[in-house]
Amino acid sequence: MPINTRDLALETLLLMVAAALLFMGLAGLMFGIGAQYSVFAVTLVPDAAVATLLLGIGLLAALQHWLWLRRLSACLLMAMLLYTLVHNQWAGGRKAHG
């Protein structure tokens, strides 16, 4: 099957997006946890950083045809979604203390 330039460019773009998501998630976790009260603190909160990291892992797994990692990423994202919904419903839509 011949590879044309358009397919190669689209594949490269998706790999760049996956790399950007992975690095944003890792940077959000590293700097968000380590420098919480710094002037240079990252604005990505740790739970959003975990979601971004999982999205990057899932996209990379889909591009590389790694079925088990793609399913693991999807399951972890669904667990995070359910936790967030249950937690916000339990808190009554208010910001939880602590």
C-alpha positions, 0 to 999 in steps of 0.5 A, spaced: 500 500 500 503 506 497 504 512 502 502 518 500 504 525 502 497 527 505 496 521 509 504 522 512 502 529 514 496 527 517 499 521 521 505 526 523 500 531 525 496 526 530 503 524 533 505 531 534 498 532 538 499 526 542 506 528 544 503 535 546 498 532 550 503 528 554 508 533 555 502 538 557 499 532 562 506 531 565 508 538 566 501 540 569 502 534 574 510 536 575 509 543 576 502 543 579 503 538 585 510 541 586 509 549 586 502 550 588 503 557 591 508 559 586 508 565 582 510 561 576 505 556 578 502 552 572 494 554 571 492 546 569 490 543 575 492 536 577 486 533 575 486 536 568 493 534 568 491 527 569 486 527 564 490 530 559 495 525 560 490 520 559 488 523 553 495 523 550 496 516 552 490 514 549 491 517 542 498 515 542 495 508 543 490 508 538 495 511 533 500 505 534 494 500 534 495 498 542 489 495 543 490 494 551 493 501 552 487 504 549 482 500 553 486 502 559 486 509 558 479 509 556 477 506 562 481 510 567 478 516 563 471 513 564 473 512 572 475 519 572 469 522 569 464 518 574 468 520 580 468 527 578 460 527 577 459 523 583 463 528 587 460 534 584 453 531 586 455 529 593 458 536 594 451 539 591 455 543 586 459 547 591 467 547 592 468 542 597 472 544 603 479 540 604 
